[in-house]
Amino acid sequence: MLGSAQRFMQRIDRSKAKQYAFSSQAEPLLRVEEGEEFAVETVDALGGRIKTAKDLPVPEVLGDLLAASPMKANFLSGPIYVKNGRKGDILAVDIIDIIPSDQGAHFIITDFGPLSDSVKYSECRGPFTSIIRHTKGPSGTTSDGKAVLPTGDTWDLKPHIGTIGVAPEWEYLASAMNQGPYGGNLDSRDICKGSRVYFPIFTDGALLFLGDVHACMGDTEFSGVADECSAEVRLSCRVIKKKSIPFVRVEKKNSIIQLNSFRPLEEAVKQAMLWMMDWLKEDYGRNHRDAYVVLSTCPGVRVNTYQMVLNAGKLQYTVGVEFPKEYLRAPKS
């Protein structure tokens, strides 16, 4: 039997996960108070059209999605209006849980990805679909379950939200091919259960969108497709008043992460490093020189390359500079 909190929790039903863009003109599907827990049901990146290995990512299956320019993909649920959120504030989103559906799919789309015109790797040019089974874990759900591939491989599921963000002030930005300070198609495996994600707010209520959940994914998402699945996500939000950040940030139990999406890769990393230096100065009391030294010498500093898909239109590369919390203290004077 469901507890009272679950029975009365606000929820966006999967049937309403039909947005293709981040837009301030979209009508909110939920209005939530700060700290209120709510649930969002999502569909997979292609709207549930790939159900079996026989469902190939071809025009006969994806017709209207492929015909659109840019392609309609990464279906979004939302927006969620967060009361008290205003332009010039920060939205902090706590990801309480992500429960993938009982299966996901990896597919190879013709003319998309780094091997789309390869002769040597011709069998990787598509179309191809592989169904991945998701088993339940100790929690009794797939939140901590296993992925079982047709190849016989199996590993822990690591569900995360691939596309998430707030509405830009006035632009209408496609969910699959855009990233920016507001968020977007970031495909960061650290936007996961237990993380707090920070977004600058550009419009009243923030207008949070999310979708494109991955049950698991390797760094860079080399083919451009992960273990794509529908899911149930539980979240809560709070607003940090009159404070700005340059791009999405993530806080985990033991680290903080500054994200950036840009090309070329080295420029994406450089800017993320500079923003991390600013973060260490503004919030943790280090001057820029101390931050510069620590980022270059601390063995706990990591650069995560979440998304680096070649031959994927204007999609940028998403990286994250990760800094361990044990060194966040201000240095001795």
Residue pairs with C-beta under 8 A, 6 or more apart in sequence:
5 37
9 37
9 38
9 39
9 234
10 30
10 32
10 36
10 38
10 39
11 30
11 38
11 39
11 40
11 41
12 29
12 30
12 38
12 39
12 40
12 41
12 77
12 78
12 80
13 41
14 41
14 42
14 43
14 77
14 230
16 29
16 77
17 41
17 42
17 43
17 75
17 76
17 77
17 211
18 75
19 26
19 75
19 76
19 77
19 78
19 79
19 175
19 209
19 211
20 72
20 73
20 74
20 75
20 76
20 174
20 175
20 176
21 76
21 172
21 173
21 174
21 175
22 76
22 165
22 166
22 167
22 168
22 172
22 173
22 175
22 178
22 182
22 183
22 184
22 209
23 167
23 168
23 171
23 172
23 173
24 167
24 168
24 169
24 170
24 202
24 203
24 207
25 172
26 78
26 79
26 167
26 207
26 209
28 78
28 79
28 80
28 81
28 205
28 207
29 77
29 78
29 79
29 80
30 38
30 78
30 80
30 81
31 80
31 81
31 83
31 205
32 38
32 80
32 81
32 82
32 83
32 236
32 237
33 83
34 82
34 83
34 84
34 237
34 238
34 239
35 236
35 237
35 238
36 236
36 237
37 96
37 234
37 235
37 236
38 80
38 234
38 235
38 236
39 232
39 233
39 234
39 235
40 77
40 78
40 80
40 210
40 232
40 233
40 234
40 235
41 77
41 230
41 231
41 232
41 233
42 75
42 76
42 77
42 210
42 211
42 212
42 213
42 230
42 231
42 232
42 233
43 75
43 211
43 230
44 50
44 75
44 101
44 104
44 105
44 212
44 213
44 228
44 229
44 230
45 73
45 74
45 75
45 162
45 176
45 211
45 212
45 225
45 228
46 57
46 62
46 65
46 73
46 75
46 107
46 228
47 65
47 75
48 230
49 55
49 61
49 62
49 65
50 57
50 61
50 105
50 107
50 129
50 228
51 105
52 129
52 131
53 129
53 130
53 131
53 150
54 129
55 61
55 129
56 107
56 127
56 128
56 129
57 107
57 108
57 109
57 110
57 126
57 127
57 129
58 110
58 127
59 66
59 67
64 72
65 71
65 72
65 73
70 174
70 176
70 177
70 313
71 176
71 177
72 174
72 176
73 175
73 176
73 212
74 162
74 163
74 175
74 176
74 185
74 211
74 212
75 175
75 211
75 212
76 163
76 175
76 209
76 210
76 211
76 212
77 209
77 210
77 211
78 207
78 208
78 209
78 210
79 167
79 205
79 207
79 208
79 209
80 206
80 207
80 208
80 209
80 237
81 205
81 206
81 207
82 91
82 205
82 206
82 208
82 237
82 239
83 205
84 239
85 91
85 201
85 204
85 205
85 206
85 237
85 239
86 201
86 204
86 239
86 241
87 169
87 201
87 202
87 203
87 204
88 201
88 242
88 244
89 201
89 206
89 239
89 240
89 241
89 242
89 243
90 198
90 199
90 200
90 201
90 239
90 240
90 243
90 244
90 245
91 166
91 198
91 199
91 200
91 201
91 206
91 208
91 237
91 238
91 239
91 240
92 196
92 197
92 198
92 237
92 238
92 239
92 240
93 164
93 196
93 197
93 198
93 199
93 208
93 235
93 236
93 237
94 195
94 196
94 235
94 236
94 237
94 238
95 161
95 191
95 192
95 193
95 194
95 195
95 196
95 197
95 233
95 234
95 235
96 193
96 234
96 235
96 236
97 143
97 193
97 232
97 233
97 234
98 143
98 159
98 160
98 161
98 192
98 193
98 213
98 231
98 232
98 233
98 234
99 141
99 142
99 143
99 159
99 231
99 232
99 233
100 134
100 142
100 143
100 145
100 157
100 159
100 213
100 215
100 229
100 230
100 231
101 134
101 142
101 229
101 230
101 231
102 133
102 134
102 142
103 131
103 132
103 133
103 134
103 229
104 131
104 132
104 134
104 147
104 214
104 215
104 227
104 228
104 229
105 129
105 130
105 131
105 132
105 227
105 228
105 229
106 129
106 130
106 132
106 223
106 225
106 226
106 227
106 228
107 126
107 127
107 128
107 129
107 130
107 225
107 228
108 124
108 125
108 126
108 127
108 128
108 129
108 223
108 225
109 116
109 126
109 127
109 224
109 225
110 116
110 125
110 126
110 127
111 117
112 126
112 224
112 311
112 312
113 222
113 223
113 224
113 225
113 309
113 310
113 311
113 312
114 222
114 223
114 224
114 309
114 310
114 311
115 121
115 124
115 125
115 223
116 125
116 126
116 311
117 125
117 311
118 124
118 125
124 223
130 149
130 150
131 150
132 147
132 148
132 149
132 150
132 215
132 227
133 147
133 148
133 149
134 142
134 145
134 146
134 147
134 148
134 157
134 215
134 229
135 142
135 145
135 146
135 148
136 142
136 145
137 143
137 144
137 145
137 146
137 156
137 157
138 144
142 157
142 159
142 215
143 157
143 159
143 193
144 156
144 157
145 156
145 157
146 154
146 155
146 156
146 157
147 153
147 154
147 155
147 156
147 157
147 215
147 216
147 227
148 154
155 216
156 216
157 215
157 216
157 227
158 189
158 192
158 215
158 216
158 217
159 192
159 193
159 213
159 214
159 215
159 216
159 231
160 188
160 189
160 190
160 191
160 192
160 213
160 214
160 217
161 191
161 192
161 210
161 211
161 212
161 213
161 233
162 185
162 186
162 187
162 211
162 212
162 213
162 214
162 217
162 226
163 175
163 176
163 183
163 184
163 185
163 186
163 187
163 209
163 210
163 211
163 212
164 183
164 186
164 191
164 197
164 208
164 209
164 210
164 211
165 180
165 182
165 183
165 184
165 186
165 199
165 208
165 209
165 210
165 248
166 182
166 183
166 199
166 200
166 201
166 202
166 203
166 206
166 207
166 208
166 209
167 182
167 202
167 203
167 206
167 207
167 209
168 180
168 182
168 202
168 203
169 202
169 203
173 180
173 182
173 184
175 184
175 185
175 209
175 211
175 212
176 185
176 212
177 185
177 313
177 314
177 315
178 184
178 185
179 185
179 186
179 261
179 315
179 316
179 318
180 247
180 261
181 199
181 200
181 245
181 246
181 247
181 248
182 199
182 200
182 202
183 199
183 248
184 261
185 212
185 307
185 315
186 248
186 259
186 261
186 306
186 307
186 318
187 212
187 214
187 217
187 221
187 226
187 306
187 307
187 318
188 250
188 257
188 259
188 304
188 306
188 307
188 318
188 320
189 214
189 217
189 219
189 304
189 306
190 250
190 252
190 257
190 304
190 306
190 320
190 322
191 197
191 250
194 252
194 253
195 250
195 251
195 252
196 250
196 251
197 248
197 249
197 250
197 251
198 240
198 245
198 248
198 249
198 250
198 251
199 206
199 208
199 248
200 244
200 245
200 246
201 239
206 237
206 239
208 237
210 233
210 235
212 228
213 229
213 230
213 231
213 233
214 226
214 227
214 228
214 229
215 226
215 227
215 229
215 231
216 226
216 227
217 226
217 227
218 226
219 304
219 305
219 306
220 305
220 306
220 307
220 308
220 309
221 306
221 307
221 308
221 309
222 308
222 309
223 309
224 309
224 312
245 279
246 275
246 278
247 258
247 259
247 260
247 261
247 272
247 275
248 259
249 256
249 257
249 258
249 259
249 279
250 256
250 257
250 259
250 320
251 257
253 325
254 324
254 325
254 326
255 300
255 322
255 323
255 324
255 325
256 279
256 322
256 323
256 325
256 328
257 304
257 320
257 321
257 322
257 323
258 272
258 273
258 275
258 276
258 279
258 320
258 321
258 323
259 272
259 306
259 318
259 319
259 320
260 268
260 269
260 271
260 272
260 275
260 318
260 319
260 320
261 268
261 307
261 316
261 317
261 318
261 319
262 268
262 271
262 316
262 317
263 316
263 317
264 317
265 305
265 308
265 317
265 319
268 316
268 317
268 318
268 319
269 303
269 319
269 321
272 303
272 319
272 320
272 321
273 295
273 321
275 321
276 291
276 295
276 321
276 323
277 288
277 291
277 292
277 295
278 288
280 286
280 290
280 291
280 294
280 323
280 328
281 287
281 288
281 291
284 328
284 329
284 330
285 330
286 294
286 330
286 331
290 331
294 301
294 327
295 301
295 321
295 323
298 323
298 324
298 327
300 323
300 324
300 326
300 327
301 321
301 322
301 323
301 324
302 321
302 322
303 319
303 320
303 321
303 322
304 319
304 320
304 321
304 322
305 317
305 318
305 319
306 318
306 319
306 320
307 315
307 317
307 318
308 317
308 318
309 315
